[in-house]
């Protein structure tokens, strides 16, 4: 071992300074680039999965809305025909003929028939789905659940599954029978197109469950009519994934299906209580990003090679004075040696410049990472600090040993805004509210959005009178403002002030939240100050 170390040190002494500079530069740049790409990959992957989940939710919500509209259209047409044609039991034939003609001709259903309250068919002629099909008899005798007006069942004609939707027939609010619409998955129909046609090219697929979690549509026909099974081991595994990534578990699920990991989202339809589910492969979702990262890495490698060549050239220039000094000493030419050494002695300054150049190169890559980190502390919708930015802000305040106040601000009845006008309008309300508060910012004050409609307003080094006035100013400005589409809204505000330097920030924010809850209980549109009892 001692021999190896001696040999290494001997070789190290023979390395020229420009080679040493190039080697150190390569190591420094490689470490910095690797760290930068790794951080970029982690953040972009998290953002990509988050956006994918949001897109999944939007997509299945639109499909669910389309199914609700379809059922609304069918029930309205059924109600119209019953009210106009039904007078007695003989009128059931007229109702059946009109509805069958309408639904079949317009591809609403592939088959249609109706029964009376006892499950007796009104007209069993000319309906191929009623022939040699024992499943039909089971469906005709199914009990009626008043809490779910629309029921879904699967029948099999041979080996081919078909979906049967049962709708109640009511006249003067009295149940007089049932209408059955059949959707053959081999034949075109309106509902089949709604749930089966999509434009995903990444292996995603959509399927439909009834209110008993039976699969009533699936791209794989063998799974139609089966009951959805949850793997408990998978449930525990996916829970760990959610907790690790701090993602809201209620919004989506991760399913391990036949060895593949999927991002899944589901939405329940409002009328029929069907569950629309979409699965999207995680591997294909991330693959495009990974390919982009590789392309960037290759381009960066080329740029890195150019940088190394430039460094090598300048290293040769920097080492030239040292070589001249070595030559002067080696040849022992004493005549004029002192003056020549004084001239060459400037190489220390040049080596210092080289060090600065390397540091600037590292700083350049480091600045990209800092810029990337800055994005992680900003709320993308409002431009305010997010929760991570708030934590950093409070840490900075605590490090300066400042006393500060916290205003916990929450929009009153914001859920009603989203439910009535949609999340798009809700987002515009959040943006306008952020602008109002930002217009009231004074020096040293900061705002963070910590949740859907929740904000934290930080006021350092101000007395209680100033803080209360600022809270009231925010509350009154919001109440006076006319928001597009929504009109007027109000906010409730809770105030808490640190009484000692370095008070725990979690306790302070919790105190402000408690004051906010008091404002809510007092009727909302109020400001409440927290007092430690």
C-alpha positions as CSV (number, residue, x, y, z in Angstrom):
1,X,0.0,0.0,0.0
2,X,2.8,2.4,0.9
3,X,4.5,1.6,-2.5
4,X,1.2,2.4,-4.3
5,X,0.9,5.7,-2.6
6,X,4.5,6.6,-3.3
7,X,4.0,5.7,-7.0
8,X,0.8,7.8,-7.1
9,X,2.5,10.8,-5.5
10,X,5.4,10.5,-7.9
11,X,3.1,10.5,-10.9
12,X,1.1,13.4,-9.4
13,X,4.2,15.5,-9.2
14,X,4.7,14.9,-12.9
15,X,1.3,16.2,-14.0
16,X,1.5,19.5,-15.7
17,X,-0.5,22.3,-14.2
18,X,-2.7,22.8,-17.3
19,X,-3.7,19.0,-17.2
20,X,-4.5,19.4,-13.5
21,X,-6.6,22.4,-14.2
22,X,-8.5,20.5,-17.0
23,X,-9.1,17.5,-14.7
24,X,-10.3,19.6,-11.8
25,X,-12.6,21.6,-14.1
26,X,-14.1,18.5,-15.6
27,X,-14.8,17.0,-12.1
28,X,-16.3,20.3,-10.9
29,X,-18.5,20.8,-13.9
30,X,-19.6,17.1,-14.0
31,X,-20.7,17.1,-10.3
32,X,-22.6,20.4,-10.8
33,X,-24.3,19.3,-13.9
34,X,-25.2,15.9,-12.4
35,X,-26.7,17.6,-9.3
36,X,-28.6,20.1,-11.5
37,X,-30.0,17.4,-13.8
38,X,-31.0,15.2,-10.9
39,X,-32.8,18.1,-9.1
40,X,-34.5,19.1,-12.4
41,X,-35.6,15.5,-13.0
42,X,-37.1,15.1,-9.6
43,X,-39.0,18.4,-9.7
44,X,-40.2,18.0,-13.3
45,X,-41.4,14.4,-12.6
46,X,-43.4,15.5,-9.6
47,X,-45.0,18.4,-11.6
48,X,-45.7,16.1,-14.6
49,X,-47.5,13.5,-12.4
50,X,-49.4,16.3,-10.7
51,X,-50.5,17.7,-14.0
52,X,-51.4,14.3,-15.3
53,X,-53.6,13.7,-12.3
54,X,-55.4,17.0,-12.9
55,X,-55.9,16.2,-16.6
56,X,-57.3,12.8,-15.7
57,X,-59.8,14.4,-13.3
58,X,-60.8,16.9,-16.0
59,X,-61.2,14.1,-18.5
60,X,-63.3,11.8,-16.4
61,X,-65.4,14.7,-15.1
62,X,-66.3,15.6,-18.7
63,X,-67.1,11.9,-19.5
64,X,-69.3,11.8,-16.3
65,X,-71.0,15.0,-17.3
66,X,-71.7,13.6,-20.8
67,X,-73.2,10.4,-19.2
68,X,-75.4,12.6,-16.9
69,X,-76.6,14.6,-19.9
70,X,-77.3,11.4,-21.9
71,X,-79.4,10.0,-19.0
72,X,-81.2,13.3,-18.6
73,X,-82.0,13.3,-22.3
74,X,-83.4,9.7,-22.1
75,X,-85.4,10.3,-19.0
76,X,-86.9,13.5,-20.4
77,X,-87.9,11.7,-23.6
78,X,-89.4,8.9,-21.6
79,X,-91.4,11.3,-19.5
80,X,-92.6,13.2,-22.5
81,X,-93.9,10.1,-24.2
82,X,-95.6,8.7,-21.1
83,X,-97.3,12.0,-20.3
84,X,-98.6,12.4,-23.9
85,X,-99.6,8.8,-24.8
86,X,-100.4,6.9,-21.5
87,X,-104.0,6.9,-20.5
88,X,-104.4,3.3,-19.5
89,X,-102.5,0.0,-19.9
90,X,-103.4,0.0,-23.6
91,X,-101.4,3.2,-23.9
92,X,-98.3,1.3,-22.9
93,X,-98.1,-0.1,-26.4
94,X,-98.1,3.4,-27.9
95,X,-95.4,4.5,-25.4
96,X,-93.3,1.4,-26.3
97,X,-93.7,1.9,-30.0
98,X,-92.8,5.6,-29.9
99,X,-89.8,5.3,-27.6
100,X,-88.4,2.2,-29.4
101,X,-88.7,4.0,-32.8
102,X,-87.1,7.2,-31.5
103,X,-84.2,5.5,-29.5
104,X,-83.3,3.0,-32.2
105,X,-83.5,5.4,-35.1
106,X,-81.2,7.9,-33.4
107,X,-78.7,5.3,-32.2
108,X,-79.5,6.0,-28.6
109,X,-79.9,2.3,-27.9
110,X,-79.4,-0.8,-30.0
111,X,-82.4,-2.5,-28.4
112,X,-85.4,-1.3,-26.4
113,X,-88.4,-2.7,-24.6
114,X,-90.7,-1.8,-21.6
115,X,-92.5,-3.8,-18.9
116,X,-95.3,-3.2,-16.5
117,X,-94.9,-3.1,-12.7
118,X,-95.0,-6.9,-12.6
119,X,-92.1,-7.4,-15.0
120,X,-94.4,-8.5,-17.9
121,X,-93.1,-7.5,-21.4
122,X,-95.4,-5.1,-23.3
123,X,-94.1,-6.2,-26.7
124,X,-91.5,-9.0,-27.1
125,X,-91.7,-9.2,-30.8
126,X,-88.8,-8.2,-33.1
127,X,-86.3,-7.7,-30.3
128,X,-83.3,-10.0,-30.9
129,X,-81.9,-9.4,-27.4
130,X,-85.0,-11.0,-25.8
131,X,-84.5,-14.3,-27.6
132,X,-82.7,-17.2,-25.9
133,X,-81.4,-14.9,-23.2
134,X,-81.9,-16.1,-19.6
135,X,-80.2,-12.9,-18.2
136,X,-83.2,-10.8,-19.3
137,X,-85.6,-12.7,-17.0
138,X,-83.3,-12.0,-14.0
139,X,-83.2,-8.3,-14.8
140,X,-87.0,-8.0,-15.2
141,X,-87.5,-9.2,-11.6
142,X,-84.9,-6.9,-10.1
143,X,-86.4,-4.9,-7.2
144,X,-86.8,-1.1,-7.8
145,X,-84.6,1.2,-5.7
146,X,-86.2,4.6,-5.4
147,X,-82.8,6.1,-4.4
148,X,-81.3,5.2,-7.7
149,X,-83.6,6.0,-10.7
150,X,-81.2,4.4,-13.2
151,X,-79.8,0.9,-12.9
152,X,-77.2,-0.8,-15.0
153,X,-76.9,-4.5,-15.7
154,X,-74.8,-6.8,-18.0
155,X,-76.4,-9.5,-20.2
156,X,-74.7,-11.9,-22.5
157,X,-75.9,-12.9,-26.0
158,X,-73.7,-15.9,-26.5
159,X,-70.3,-14.7,-25.4
160,X,-70.9,-11.1,-26.3
161,X,-71.7,-8.7,-23.4
162,X,-74.4,-6.0,-23.7
163,X,-75.2,-3.2,-21.3
164,X,-78.8,-2.8,-20.1
165,X,-80.0,0.5,-18.6
166,X,-83.3,0.4,-16.6
167,X,-85.4,3.6,-16.3
168,X,-88.6,3.9,-14.3
169,X,-91.8,4.8,-16.1
170,X,-93.9,7.2,-14.0
171,X,-97.3,8.8,-14.6
172,X,-98.6,11.4,-12.1
173,X,-95.7,10.4,-9.9
174,X,-96.9,6.8,-9.8
175,X,-94.6,3.9,-11.0
176,X,-96.3,2.2,-14.0
177,X,-93.4,0.2,-15.4
178,X,-89.9,0.2,-16.6
179,X,-88.0,1.1,-19.8
180,X,-85.0,-1.0,-20.7
181,X,-82.3,0.3,-23.1
182,X,-79.8,-2.1,-24.5
183,X,-76.3,-1.1,-25.7
184,X,-74.5,-3.7,-27.8
185,X,-70.8,-3.0,-27.5
186,X,-70.2,-4.3,-31.1
187,X,-72.7,-1.8,-32.6
188,X,-72.5,2.0,-32.7
189,X,-74.6,4.0,-30.1
190,X,-74.5,7.3,-28.4
191,X,-73.5,6.1,-25.0
192,X,-70.9,3.6,-26.4
193,X,-69.2,6.5,-28.2
194,X,-69.2,8.6,-25.1
195,X,-67.4,6.0,-22.9
196,X,-65.3,4.3,-25.5
197,X,-64.0,7.0,-27.9
198,X,-61.0,8.9,-26.7
199,X,-57.8,10.2,-28.2
200,X,-55.1,8.9,-25.8
201,X,-52.1,7.4,-27.4
202,X,-50.2,6.6,-24.2
203,X,-51.9,3.3,-23.2
204,X,-54.6,5.1,-21.1
205,X,-58.1,3.5,-21.0
206,X,-61.4,4.4,-19.4
207,X,-64.0,2.0,-17.9
208,X,-67.3,2.3,-16.1
209,X,-68.6,0.8,-12.9
210,X,-72.2,0.7,-11.6
211,X,-73.2,1.6,-8.1
212,X,-72.3,-1.9,-6.9
213,X,-68.8,-1.7,-8.3
214,X,-69.5,-4.1,-11.2
215,X,-67.7,-3.3,-14.4
216,X,-70.4,-2.3,-17.0
217,X,-67.9,-1.2,-19.6
218,X,-64.2,-2.0,-20.2
219,X,-62.0,-2.1,-23.3
220,X,-61.2,-5.7,-22.4
221,X,-64.6,-7.4,-22.9
222,X,-63.6,-10.3,-20.6
223,X,-63.7,-7.9,-17.7
224,X,-67.2,-6.6,-18.4
225,X,-69.6,-8.0,-15.8
226,X,-66.9,-8.7,-13.2
227,X,-66.6,-7.0,-9.9
228,X,-63.7,-4.6,-9.3
229,X,-61.2,-6.2,-6.8
230,X,-58.9,-4.2,-4.6
231,X,-55.5,-5.7,-3.8
232,X,-54.8,-4.8,-0.1
233,X,-51.0,-5.1,-0.6
234,X,-51.3,-2.6,-3.4
235,X,-53.4,-0.3,-1.3
236,X,-50.7,-0.2,1.4
237,X,-47.9,0.3,-1.2
238,X,-49.7,3.2,-2.9
239,X,-50.4,4.8,0.5
240,X,-46.7,5.0,1.2
241,X,-46.1,6.5,-2.2
242,X,-48.7,9.2,-1.5
243,X,-47.3,10.1,1.9
244,X,-43.8,10.2,0.6
245,X,-44.7,12.6,-2.2
246,X,-47.2,14.6,-0.1
247,X,-50.0,14.2,-2.6
248,X,-53.7,14.3,-1.7
249,X,-54.7,10.6,-1.5
250,X,-58.4,11.4,-2.2
251,X,-57.8,12.8,-5.7
252,X,-56.4,9.7,-7.4
253,X,-55.1,6.2,-6.9
254,X,-52.2,4.1,-8.1
255,X,-53.1,0.6,-9.2
256,X,-50.6,-2.2,-9.9
257,X,-52.5,-4.1,-12.6
258,X,-50.7,-7.2,-14.0
259,X,-47.3,-5.7,-13.0
260,X,-47.8,-2.2,-14.5
261,X,-48.2,1.0,-12.4
262,X,-51.0,3.3,-13.3
263,X,-52.2,6.7,-12.3
264,X,-56.0,6.4,-11.8
265,X,-58.7,8.9,-11.3
266,X,-62.5,8.4,-10.9
267,X,-65.6,10.5,-10.8
268,X,-69.1,9.5,-9.8
269,X,-72.0,10.6,-12.1
270,X,-74.6,12.6,-10.3
271,X,-77.8,10.9,-11.4
272,X,-77.0,7.3,-12.3
273,X,-74.3,6.9,-9.6
274,X,-72.0,5.3,-12.2
275,X,-68.2,5.6,-11.5
276,X,-66.1,6.7,-14.5
277,X,-62.5,5.5,-14.1
278,X,-59.4,6.3,-16.1
279,X,-56.0,4.5,-15.8
280,X,-52.9,6.0,-17.3
281,X,-49.5,4.2,-17.3
282,X,-46.9,5.9,-15.2
283,X,-44.1,4.6,-17.3
284,X,-45.4,6.1,-20.5
285,X,-46.3,9.3,-18.8
286,X,-42.8,9.8,-17.6
287,X,-41.1,8.4,-20.7
288,X,-41.5,11.6,-22.8
289,X,-40.0,13.7,-20.0
290,X,-37.1,11.3,-19.6
291,X,-36.4,11.3,-23.4
292,X,-36.3,15.1,-23.2
293,X,-33.9,15.0,-20.3
294,X,-31.6,12.7,-22.3
295,X,-31.7,15.0,-25.3
296,X,-30.8,18.0,-23.1
297,X,-28.1,15.9,-21.5
298,X,-26.6,15.1,-24.9
299,X,-26.7,18.7,-26.0
300,X,-25.1,19.8,-22.7
301,X,-22.4,17.1,-23.1
302,X,-21.4,18.7,-26.4
303,X,-21.4,22.2,-24.8
304,X,-19.3,20.7,-22.0
305,X,-16.8,19.3,-24.4
306,X,-16.4,22.7,-26.0
307,X,-16.0,24.3,-22.5
308,X,-13.3,21.7,-21.6
309,X,-11.4,22.5,-24.9
310,X,-11.6,26.3,-24.1
311,X,-10.3,25.6,-20.5
312,X,-7.5,23.5,-21.9
313,X,-6.4,26.3,-24.2
314,X,-6.4,28.9,-21.5
315,X,-4.7,26.5,-19.1
316,X,-1.9,26.2,-21.6
317,X,-1.7,30.0,-21.6
318,X,-1.7,30.2,-17.8
319,X,1.0,27.5,-17.5
320,X,3.3,29.1,-20.0
321,X,4.8,31.6,-17.5
322,X,5.5,28.7,-15.1
323,X,7.2,26.8,-17.8
324,X,9.3,29.8,-18.6
325,X,10.2,30.1,-15.0
326,X,11.2,26.4,-14.9
327,X,13.3,26.8,-17.9
328,X,15.1,29.8,-16.5
329,X,15.9,28.0,-13.3
330,X,16.8,24.8,-15.1
331,X,19.4,26.4,-17.4
332,X,20.8,28.4,-14.5
333,X,21.2,31.5,-16.6
334,X,21.9,33.9,-13.8
335,X,22.4,36.9,-16.1
336,X,19.2,39.0,-15.8
337,X,17.5,36.2,-13.9
338,X,16.1,38.4,-11.1
339,X,14.4,40.8,-13.6
340,X,13.0,37.9,-15.6
341,X,11.6,36.2,-12.4
342,X,9.9,39.4,-11.4
343,X,8.2,39.5,-14.8
344,X,7.1,35.9,-14.6
345,X,6.0,36.2,-11.0
346,X,2.6,37.6,-12.2
347,X,1.5,34.0,-12.8
348,X,0.0,33.9,-9.3
349,X,-2.5,36.5,-10.4
350,X,-3.4,34.4,-13.4
351,X,-3.9,31.3,-11.4
352,X,-6.2,33.3,-9.2
353,X,-8.1,34.4,-12.3
354,X,-8.4,30.8,-13.4
355,X,-9.9,29.9,-10.0
356,X,-12.4,32.7,-10.4
357,X,-13.3,31.6,-13.9
358,X,-14.0,28.1,-12.6
359,X,-16.1,29.5,-9.8
360,X,-18.1,31.6,-12.2
361,X,-18.7,28.6,-14.4
362,X,-20.0,26.7,-11.3
363,X,-22.1,29.7,-10.3
364,X,-23.6,29.8,-13.7
365,X,-25.0,26.3,-13.4
366,X,-25.8,26.9,-9.7
367,X,-27.9,29.9,-10.7
368,X,-30.0,27.6,-12.9
369,X,-30.7,25.4,-9.9
370,X,-31.5,28.5,-7.7
371,X,-34.0,29.7,-10.4
372,X,-35.5,26.3,-10.5
373,X,-35.8,26.2,-6.7
374,X,-37.5,29.7,-6.8
375,X,-40.3,28.2,-8.9
376,X,-41.0,25.7,-6.1
377,X,-41.7,28.4,-3.5
378,X,-44.2,30.2,-5.7
379,X,-47.9,29.5,-6.2
380,X,-48.4,29.0,-10.0
381,X,-52.0,30.4,-10.0
382,X,-51.6,33.6,-8.0
383,X,-47.9,34.3,-8.1
384,X,-47.9,34.5,-4.3
385,X,-45.7,32.4,-2.0
386,X,-46.8,28.8,-1.6
387,X,-46.6,26.8,1.6
388,X,-42.9,26.0,1.1
389,X,-42.2,29.7,0.4
390,X,-44.1,30.6,3.6
391,X,-42.0,28.2,5.6
392,X,-38.8,29.7,4.2
393,X,-40.1,33.2,4.9
394,X,-40.9,32.4,8.5
395,X,-37.5,30.8,9.0
396,X,-35.9,34.0,7.7
397,X,-38.0,36.0,10.1
398,X,-37.1,33.8,13.0
399,X,-33.4,34.0,12.1
400,X,-33.6,37.8,12.4
401,X,-35.3,37.5,15.8
402,X,-38.2,39.6,14.6
403,X,-41.6,39.8,16.2
404,X,-44.4,39.5,13.6
405,X,-48.1,39.0,13.1
406,X,-49.9,36.4,11.1
407,X,-53.3,37.0,9.3
408,X,-55.1,33.8,8.4
409,X,-57.5,34.7,5.5
410,X,-60.2,32.4,4.1
411,X,-62.8,33.1,1.4
412,X,-66.4,32.6,2.8
413,X,-68.5,30.0,1.0
414,X,-65.9,29.5,-1.7
415,X,-67.1,26.0,-2.3
416,X,-70.4,27.4,-3.4
417,X,-68.6,29.6,-5.9
418,X,-66.9,26.5,-7.4
419,X,-70.1,24.4,-7.4
420,X,-72.2,27.2,-9.0
421,X,-69.8,28.8,-11.5
422,X,-67.1,26.1,-11.9
423,X,-63.4,25.9,-10.9
424,X,-62.3,28.1,-13.7
425,X,-64.3,31.1,-12.3
426,X,-63.1,30.1,-8.8
427,X,-59.5,30.4,-10.0
428,X,-60.2,33.9,-11.4
429,X,-61.6,34.9,-8.0
430,X,-58.4,33.7,-6.3
431,X,-56.3,35.7,-8.8
432,X,-58.3,38.9,-8.2
433,X,-58.2,38.4,-4.5
434,X,-54.4,38.0,-4.6
435,X,-54.2,41.2,-6.6
436,X,-56.3,43.1,-4.1
437,X,-54.1,42.0,-1.2
438,X,-50.9,42.7,-3.1
439,X,-52.1,46.2,-3.8
440,X,-52.2,46.7,0.0
441,X,-48.7,45.3,0.7
442,X,-46.4,47.6,2.5
443,X,-42.6,47.2,2.9
444,X,-41.6,44.0,4.6
445,X,-45.1,42.4,4.4
446,X,-45.6,39.1,2.5
447,X,-48.6,37.0,1.4
448,X,-48.7,33.2,0.8
449,X,-51.5,31.0,-0.5
450,X,-51.5,27.9,1.7
451,X,-54.5,26.0,0.4
452,X,-57.4,26.3,-2.0
453,X,-58.9,29.5,-0.7
454,X,-56.6,30.0,2.3
455,X,-54.0,32.7,2.5
456,X,-51.5,33.8,5.2
457,X,-50.5,37.5,5.4
458,X,-47.3,38.2,7.3
459,X,-46.7,41.6,9.0
460,X,-43.4,42.1,10.8
461,X,-42.5,44.6,13.5
462,X,-45.9,46.4,13.7
463,X,-48.2,47.1,16.7
464,X,-51.6,45.5,17.2
465,X,-53.5,48.6,16.1
466,X,-51.7,48.6,12.8
467,X,-52.3,44.9,12.2
468,X,-56.1,45.1,13.0
469,X,-56.5,48.1,10.7
470,X,-54.7,46.3,7.9
471,X,-56.9,43.2,8.4
472,X,-60.0,45.4,8.3
473,X,-58.7,47.2,5.3
474,X,-58.3,43.9,3.4
475,X,-61.7,42.6,4.5
476,X,-63.5,45.8,3.5
477,X,-61.7,46.1,0.1
478,X,-62.7,42.5,-0.7
479,X,-66.3,43.1,0.3
480,X,-66.5,46.2,-1.9
481,X,-64.9,44.6,-4.9
482,X,-67.1,43.3,-7.7
483,X,-65.7,40.0,-9.0
484,X,-66.4,39.0,-12.6
485,X,-69.3,36.6,-12.9
486,X,-69.5,36.0,-9.1
487,X,-70.2,39.5,-7.9
488,X,-69.4,40.1,-4.3
489,X,-67.6,37.8,-1.9
490,X,-66.4,38.2,1.7
491,X,-63.4,36.9,3.7
492,X,-63.0,36.0,7.3
493,X,-59.7,36.8,9.0
494,X,-57.9,35.5,12.1
495,X,-55.0,37.4,13.7
496,X,-52.2,36.1,15.9
497,X,-49.0,37.9,17.0
498,X,-45.8,36.5,18.3
499,X,-45.4,37.8,21.9
500,X,-41.8,36.6,22.2
501,X,-38.9,36.4,19.8
502,X,-38.6,33.1,18.0
503,X,-42.0,31.8,19.0
504,X,-42.9,28.5,17.3
505,X,-44.2,29.4,13.8
506,X,-46.6,26.4,13.8
507,X,-48.2,27.6,17.1
508,X,-48.5,31.1,15.7
509,X,-50.2,29.9,12.5
510,X,-52.5,27.6,14.5
511,X,-53.5,30.5,16.7
512,X,-54.3,32.6,13.7
513,X,-56.3,29.6,12.3
514,X,-58.2,29.3,15.6
515,X,-59.1,33.0,15.4
516,X,-60.2,32.4,11.8
517,X,-62.5,29.6,12.9
518,X,-64.0,31.9,15.5
519,X,-64.6,34.5,12.8
520,X,-66.4,31.8,10.8
521,X,-68.6,30.8,13.8
522,X,-69.5,34.4,14.4
523,X,-71.1,34.7,11.0
524,X,-68.2,35.2,8.6
525,X,-67.0,38.5,7.0
526,X,-65.3,39.3,10.3
527,X,-61.9,39.9,11.8
528,X,-61.0,38.1,15.1
529,X,-57.8,38.5,17.2
530,X,-56.4,35.5,19.0
531,X,-56.0,35.9,22.7
532,X,-54.0,33.3,24.8
533,X,-56.3,32.5,27.7
